[in-house]
Amino acid sequence: MVTPPEISKQVEELRRELDRHNHLYYVLDQPEISDADYDRLFTELKQLEQRYPELQSPDSPTQRVGAEPLESFTQVRHPLPMLSLANARNEQELEDWHNRVDKLLVETGLKSESAAFVVEPKIDGLAISLIYENGSLVRGSTRGNGEIGEDVTANLRTIHAIPLILRLERDEQPPAVLEVRGEVYLPLAAFQRYNEERAAAGESTFANPRNAAAGSVRQLDPRIAARRPLSIWCYQVGYTEGLELKSHSQALDWLTAHGFKVNPLIERYEDFTAVIDACRAWEERRAELDYDIDGAVVKVDSYSMHDTLGVVGRDPRWAVAYKFAPSTAVTHLLKIGINVGRTGALNPYAVMEPVEVGGVTVSQATLHNEDDIRRKDIREGDWVVIQRAGDVIPQVVGPVIQKRSGSEREFRLPDICPSCGSHTVRPEGEVVVRCPNRSCPSQIVESIKHFVSKGAMDIEGVGERLVERLFSLGQIKNMADLYSLQKEELVGLELSLSINKKGKSVPNRLQEKSVNKMFAALADSKARPFHRVLFALGIRHVGSINARLLAVHFRIIDNLMSAAAEEISEVEGIGPVIAEAVRDYFAEAHNLETIERLRQAGLQLEMAADEEETPKPLAGKTFVLTGTMTSMGRSEAKEKIEALGGKVSGSVGKGTDFLVAGENPGSKLRKAEELKKKILSEDDFLGMVSK
């Protein structure tokens, strides 16, 4: 049967169109069509290929779904060895590597000052090699021992970010042979979902995204790999025939132009001081990324210098890996403790054998709620995977089921509040178990901590430890008591004990200077606007934005206290759930008593006249914050934006109006540039809000 020419043309056009959309979605993260429209094109192509089998091609987008299972992997020899990298574990070792490069270049007659460097993230994934012949992918393999790897072509073909054919300009001839090296990885959000699904199914969880990616690529059944959301960052051109490149940065540009996913945050530097700064910045921004990195790779840019510097052992002299502290670790979960929050929620947490993770020694980690513990099948006595990135609170990813001995104990939240002994309840439709006793000591302490916190009344000098100590001594019983404290009863107050050089216990006491600062902060807090006071009260579901909405609508707290739930729910942005929580709060006699005492202390319980008339010039505008701001914290910047009617989002998208870029901005900056969003420096932002 002869295929009609118009059908052949239609198939080719569909393949080109699907390939273009794959590139936009998986490589550039700039989709142009909906999933439904993509599926329609895909189905049309698949039906044509089934009707005309002679048109089927291994390069077709329809071939990414996964082939039949393999009996085993075939070993393949790499055309060039996939070398390992020497490590620099601190800035001094990085300087030492640079000095050695300098010395070798001088000894061989080259000018070391002409050397430029490329700094890129060291992705914590699985290194792979892709071989293209005349523009088509013919083989993909793992690194293996550097000389010989495993042929995992069928699995790699299922990864949409890997081009099956090169993207060529009109009349451009592809290289006869091209080797591209990259790192297959699993995005962090996908990794978390994947582990939760495995735990729910009774399967072992992966210790980290790298293990998950490696396990996916090395599946004998490619259909399993096809169902997992793997991606890739391509970082190097290896062996080539018919392609001449002079530098690593040129090679990365070539890969980007021909359809490969290259990290857009990679930069080239001519000053080595900037290289060190860049490595430091990568370590600081790692918490913002949706993929795991365990270091930064520094490479001499010039290929001719690569040849001059050569290789020592299995390490190239022209590259080094600046290693970070690991962000995951495995440790022993000794028991599951419980904190009672300010709204009565019983919050479980893990008590563990101390372990270093992310450069910090941790012995406790969050566990969210009982349902999450059950879904992950975490038991007391388990060996567990701990994850920490940047300043994020450590989390328990999941158990290492293979290390179970049978002595582990399943966890259940108690029926009795550990703080006050009240019977706990689990409201219908909620995942949180609560203590219903509003006089529960833990709830009171946590509500006072919230009241003095930076986002609320911002009472500097009244920290968590002092709140706990004053409550235990009976000197404060609620937040209003803070304004009744006397200086003479605080100066010399013992906060804790420490051990001196002689091994004796020495009390740490409050000094008069600290007490004076604390009372000055208490006095300053009386000028906080009404909406801040309303937020500081700690009403359930009432965050800073809802507090502002309520303050603007009711203007005086007495109006809000006397309002029915139906009236409260009519406020734009306030629904019935929040309205009921507000009504319940003001129905409690002791809460009304506290508010009256705060009124007597001089706190602002109504909107100031000038605040009522404040214009909202940023109404309808959405901001995204990235990097470190030197003049203020992110919470303060967020508050300024919201006070002027704007919104703050955590990610850059089509609805973003402004990106505020502080020092060492992360990937959000590049995303904003790609979407052509307005980018403000910190000074620009300050100028905008000051007007």
N, C-alpha and C positions, 0 to 999 in steps of 0.2 A: 504494500500500500504506500503510495507516494503522498507525503505530507503536503497539503496545499501551502504555497509560499506565504499566503497571508496569515496562516496559523503559525508558521515558524517565526514570522515577524512579530506576531502578537505575543508569543511565548518569550521571545528575547526582550521585548519592551516591558513585559510584566516582571521578568527577572531583574532588569535594570532598575525598574521603579521600586521593587521590593528591596533590592540591595541598597538603594539610596535611602529608603526609609529606615532600614536596619542601621545604617551608618548614622543617620540623624538621631535615632533613638538610643542606640547602645554605645556609640562612640562620642557623639557631640552633645548628647542629652538635650536635644532640641527637636522634639517630635513635631511634625507638621500635620499629621492626621490622627484620628482617633483609633483606638484598638479595633473597634468594629470595622472601620474602613480598611485597616491593614488586613484583618482576617478575611474580608471580602476579596481583596486582591490575591491573598495567599490561596484561598479556596479555588478561585478561578484558575490560577496557574496549576494547582495540583490536579484539577479535573482535566485540564488540557494534556498534561503529561501522562495521565492514566489513559486517556483516549488515544494518544499518539506516543506509545512507549519509545519509539525511535528518537524522540526529542528529549528523553530523560538524560540528565547530566549530573555528575557529582558536584558541579559548581552551583547547582540550583539551590535557592533558599529553601526549597521543600525538603532538602536532604539533611537539614539540621535536626530532625526529630529523633535521630538515633537509629543505628543499624542493629542487626541481630547480635546476640551475645557472642563474645569471643571465648575460646577455650583457654587461651593464655596470651600474654603479650610477647611480641617478637622483639628481640634486642637489635638495636641499630647503633652504628658508630657515627658520632658527630663529625662533620667535615672539618671543624676546628674544635679543639678542646673547650669545654665550658668551664673556665677557671673559677676557682674560689677567690675570695677577697680577704686581704689582711685586715685586721680590726684595729681601730683606734678607739679606746674606751673613755678618753677624756680629751680636753682641748690641747693638753700638752703633747699627748701622743699624736694628735693630728698635726701639730706644729712640727714634731719630729719627722713625720712622714714628708711634709713639705720640704724640710731642710734636706732630707735625703734625695728628693727629686731635684732640688736646686743643685746639689753637689754633683749628681750624676750628669745633669745637663751641662754644667760648666766643664766637667772632666772630658766630655765628648765634643767640646767646642761650640755648644749652643748657648744662646743668651737665655739664662733662666728667667729673666724678668719679662721675656716675651711669652711665657707660658700663661695660658688662660685655663680656667677650670669650669667644669659643669657640676652643679650640685642637684641631686635628685633624691626623692624619697626611696628608702629601701623597703619595698613592699614585703610584708611577711606572708608570702604565699608559696606557690610551687613553681620553680623555674622550668621553663619549657623552651624547646627549639621548634620553629616552624620553617619548613622548606618549601619554597615556591619555584616551580619550573615554568618558564615562559608565562609567568603571571598567575598561575593556578597553584593552589595549595595541594601538595602531593604527600606530605608527611609531617606529622607532629610527634615529638618525643619528649620524654622527661629528661632532666639533667643526668640522672643516674649517678655514676661515679665521675662524671666529667668527661670521660672518654666514650662510654657506652651508656645509652639510655634505653627506655622502653618505648615502643611504638604505640602511642595512644591517639593516633590520628582520628579514629572513629569518635572518641569522646571529645576531642578538641573541636571537631567540626560542629558540635552542638552548641558551642559558645558563640552567641551572635556578634560579640565584639571582635571576633577573629574573622577577617575578610577571607572568603573562599577564593576570590580573584582580586587582583590589584586594581585600584581605581586609577585609570590611566587617562591622560589628556588625549584628545583626538590626534591620531597618527603617532602617538608615543609608543615606542617599542619597550616591552618589559625586559628586565634582565633575564638572561638564560637561566641563571640560578641565583636565588636570593635566600639567605638564612636570616630570619628575624627571631630575636630572643625576647622573652617577656616573662611576666610573673602572673600566673593565674591566681585569682583571689576570690573570696566570698565577701560581699559588702557586709558591714557589721549589722545593719538592721536585718538583712536576710539571714545572717548567721544566728541571731537571737531567735528569730521565728523558727528556723530549722531545728535548733536544739530543743525548743519548747515542743515542737511536733514529735521529735524523737522520744523525748521524755514521756509525753502523753501516750505514746504507743508502746511504752515499756522498753524502748531501745536505749543503748548507751549514748550519752551525749559526748560531743567533741570538746576537747580541752580548750581549743582556740580556733579562730577562723582558718588558720593555715592547715591544721589537721583536717578540717572539713573540706577545704579545697582539694588537698592532696587525695583524700579518700574518694572524692567525687571523680577526679580525673583518672584514678586508677581502678575504676569499676570495670569489670569485664563485660557488663551489660551497658552499652552506650545509652540505652533508653533511660537508665537511672540518672546518668549525668545530664541528659537533656532536660530532666525535670528540676534540676537544681540551678539557682540563679547565679551562675559563675560569670566572672568577667575577667579582663586581662589588662595589664599595663605593659606596653611594649617599650623596652628600654635600650635596645642595642641592635645594630646590624652585624651579623657574623660573616660567614663565608659568602662571597659573591662571585659571579661570572657575568661580565657585561655591565658592571656598575662601578663607577669611580667616585669615591667620596674622600674628602680631605680632612674632615674633622668629625668628632662625635656630635657636636651641635648641628652640623650640616646633615648628618645621618638621621637625627631625630626629626628635623624639619622635613626630610624626604619621606620618612615613614608617615608623618602626619598628613602630608599632601597626598599620599597614596592609600589612605583608608585605614591606617592603623591607629589604635587608641594609645596615644602618648600623653603622659601626665602634663597638663597645661601649666603646672606650678614649677616645672624644672627651669632653672635659670643658669646663665653663663656669667662668670665673673673674671675680671682681670686682676683684682686685688685680693690677696689671700686673707686679709683681715675681713673682707666682706664674705668670704667663704666660711670662716668660722662663725660669723654672725648668722649666716644662712642656716648652718647646721643647728645652731642654738634655736633659731626661729622654728625650724621643723620640729624640734622636740617640744617646744611650747605649744605649737598649733596641732599636735597630733590628736588632741581631744576633739577637735572640730571636724576631723576627717571621718568619712564613712567607710574607711578601710584601715586595716592595721598596718602600721609601719614600725619597724624595730630599729631604725637608724636612718642615716642619710649617707648616700654614696657620693664621694668626690672623685671626679675623673679629670685627668689632663685632657684638654680638648683636642689638641693636634694629633692626628694619626701618625705623622712622621716622628713626633716625640714618643708615641707608643712604641714604635719600632726601635728607637734609640734606647729607651728605658728598659724594654724587654720584660722578662718574667724571671722570678726567683722561686724555685720549687714549683708550686701550683698557683702562686699568687702573682698577678701582674703588678709591676712596680708603678704603673701609671694610674692606679686606682686604689682607693681605700674605703672601708666602711666605718663610718663614725657611729658607734653603737649606742643605743639608748637603754635605759633600765627597762626590763621586760614589763609589759602591761598585764600579763596574766601569770598566775602561779597556781600550784596545787598544794593544799594544806588540809589538816585534820579539823573537821567541825566537831568541837567538843560538846556543845549544847546549843539549843535555841532559846534565847532570852526574849523577854517581852517588855516593850515600853508602852506606857499609856499616854497618848497624845492629848492636846488641849481640847479636842472635841470628843474625847473618850475612846478614840480608836485604839485597839490593841495591835501594836505594830511589832511583829516578830523580827529578830535580828540574830545573826550568826555570831557565836563566840568561838573563836578558832585559835589554834596554835599560831603564834606570831609568825608571819612570813613577809618577806620583802617583795613588793610588787609595785611597779611604776616608780621605783626609787624611794619608796616609803614603807616602813614596817607597819603592817596592819594586823589587828587581832579581832576586829569586828567588821561585819559587812551587812548591808541591808538585804532583807528577804521579802519585802513588799507586803504580801498578805498570805493567808492560809491557802487559798486557791492556787496561788503561784507556787507555793511549796509543794502542793500535791501534784500540780501539773509537771513540775520538774522532778518529782519524786526524790526530794531532798530529805534525808533522815539524819537524826542525831547520831554521831559516830561515823558518818560518811567521810571519805576523802572527797574534797570538792574543788572545783575550778573557780578561782577568784579572778575577777577582772577589774582593772583600774586604769583609767586614762586621764592624764592631766590632773585637774583638781576634783574630778568626779568621785563621789563616795564609792568605795569598793562594793561590788555586787557579786553574789554567788551565781555563777553561770549555770552550774549543774553538778551532779555527782559523778564520780569516776566509778561506775558500776562494777568494773572489772576488779576493783580493789576491795569489794565488800567481803566481810568475813561471816556475815549472818547475825552479828551482834547489834547491828544498827537498829535504831528505834524510830518508828513512824511518829510524826509530830501531830498533835491536835491542840488547838487553842483551848485554854481552860474555860470552864463554865463560871469561874469566880474571878473577879478582877484582882490581880496580884497587888494592887495598891490599896484598895479600900475594902475588898471582900464582897462587893455587890455582885449579884448574878448578872452575867453578861447577856447581851442580846445581839441578834443579827437581823437588822431591819430587812424587810422583804425587798428583793431586787438589788441588794448591796453585797459586796464581797467582803466588807469590813465588819468585824465583830467589835461591839462597843460596850463600854461601861456606861450605864444610864445615870449614874450618880453624879450630879453637877458639883457636889462637894468633895469629890474624889481628890485626894491630895496631889496626885500626879497631874490631873487635869488643871488644877489651880496653878501649880508650879510652871507647867508648860504655857499656860495662858499669860502668866507674868513675863516669861521669857519672850513670848511673841510681842507683848505690849512694849517692851524696851528695845526691841530689835531695830536694826537700821532702817528697814522699809516701813516701820510703824512710827513709834515716837522717837526713835533714834537717841536713846539716853546713854551716852558714852560713859563707860566706867561701871555700869551695872551689867556685868556679864552673867553667864549661866551659873558659874560656880558661886558667885555672890548671892544670886537669887535663891539657889538651893540652900545655902548656909543660913540666910536670913529667915527663910521659911521654916527650916528645921528648928531654929531657935525661937520661933513664934513671934519674931519681930515684924513680919509681914504675913498677912493671911489672904490678901488679894492685891490687885494692881494699885488700888487707891491708897493702900498703906504706904506706898513708896513716898508719897508727898507728906506723910506724917513722921517720917524718920527724923531723928535728932543727931547732929554731928557727934556729940559727946558719946553716944552709944555705939558709934561706928569706929571711931579712932581707936586703934589697937585691937580691933576684933580679929580673932584667930580664924583664918580661912582654911588652912591645911597645915600638914607637917612635912618637913623635908629632912633629909639625912645630911649632916655636915661631914667634913673631912675626917672627923674623929669617930664617925659612926653613930653619933647621937641624934635623936629627933629634935628638930628645931622648928617652932611654930612660925608660919608665915602670917604676918598681921597686916591689917589695913593701915597705911600711913596717912597722916593728916593731909598731905598734898593730894593724895588720891581721893580722899573723902571730899576735899574742897572742889576738885574737878567734877566729881559725881554730882554734888549739889548744884554746881553751875549748870550742868547738863539737865538736871531736873527742872531748874528754873527756865532754861531755854525751851524745854519741851512744852511749856505752857503756851507758847506762841505757835505751835503746829496747827495748821488749818483743820477745820472740822472734818474733812474727808479722811485725813490721816488718823484722827482720833477714832473715827468710826471704824476704820480698818483695824486699828490697834486693839479694839475691844475683842476681836477674835470671834466674831459671829460666824457660825458655820456657813460655808459657801460664799461668804462676802470677802472677796479679795480686794486689792487696791482699786481696780477699775470699777467693780460694782459699788464699792464704798463711795467713789466719786459720783457715780450716777445717782445714788440715793441722796447724797448730800446736795447735789445741784437741784434735784426735784423737790425735796422736802425742806431744805434750807435750815431748819432748826430741828434738833434731835427730838424735841417734844412732839413735833408734827409726825415724825417717823414713829415714835413710841405709841402714839394714839391711832395710827393708821391700821385699817383692816388689811388682811392678807390680799384680798382682791384689789385693793387700791395700790398696794405695793407692787403687785405683779403687773400692773398697768404701766409701770415705768419702763421706757424703752431699754431693752437689754436685761431686764429683770424678769425671770419666769416664775411660775408658781412654786417650784422647789425652793428657790432662794427666798421668795416671799414668806413661805411657811417657816423657814429657818429663822428669819428676822422676827416674825411674829412670836415664835417659840422663845426666842432669846428675851424679848421684852415682857413676856408673860411671867418670867421668873422674878420673884420679889427681891432676891439678893442681887440680881443684876441691876435692878432699878436703884437699889441702895448704893451700889458701886458708882453708878452714873451720877447720882446726886452728890456723892463725895468728890468725884472728879470735877463737878461743876464748882463746888465750894473751893477746891484747890486752885481754880482759875483756868482750867483747860477750855479750849474753844469748842463749844457745842452748837454753834450756828455759823453759817457762812458769813464772812466779812462782806461788806457792801461792795468793795472793789473787786472781790473774788467773784461775786454774782455776775458782774458786768464784763468779766474777762472774755475777750474775743477768742474764737477758736480757728485761727488761721490755718491750722494743719488738718482741719476736719476732712476726712476722706482720703488722707495720705497715709501710705504704709511705709514704714522704715525697717531696715534690717541693720543690725549692729555687728561689726566684726573687728577683731584685733583688740589691742589694749588701749584704753583711753587714759591719758595721763592726768587730765584735769578733773575727772570724776569717774565713778564706777558705772557699770552698765545699768544698774538698778536706778541710779540717779538720772542717767540719760533717758531711760525708759519713762521715768516719772515726768520729766520735762516735756517729752513728746506727747504723752497722754494728757498732760495739763493743757496743752494747746490743741487738743482734739485729734491728734494723730494716733496711729496704731503701730505697735512693734511686732514684727514677725520673726520667727527663728530661721527662715530660709528664704532664699531669693527665688522669685518666680515672676510670672507675667504681671501679677498684681502689685509688685514692688515699685514704689515711686523713688525712694532714695536708699542708697547704701552708705552708712557712716563707717568709714575705714580708719581705725586707730592704728597703732604700731603693730607690725607683724600680722597683717590681715591674712586670713586663711583662704580656702577655696571659694568662699562666697564672693570675694572681690573679682576673681576671674569669671565667675558665673554672671555677675552683674555687668562686667565688661562685654561678655558675649551677648547678653540680652540688651545691651546699650541702655542700661539704667543710669540715672544721675548718681554720681559718686561724690560724696562730701568728705573732705578731710575733717579732722577734729575741729580745726579753726573755723572751717566753713559752717560746721554744725553749730558751734557756739555762737557765731554771728547770726545764724538763722533764728535760733531760739531767743537770742537777746533782743531781737527786733519785735 
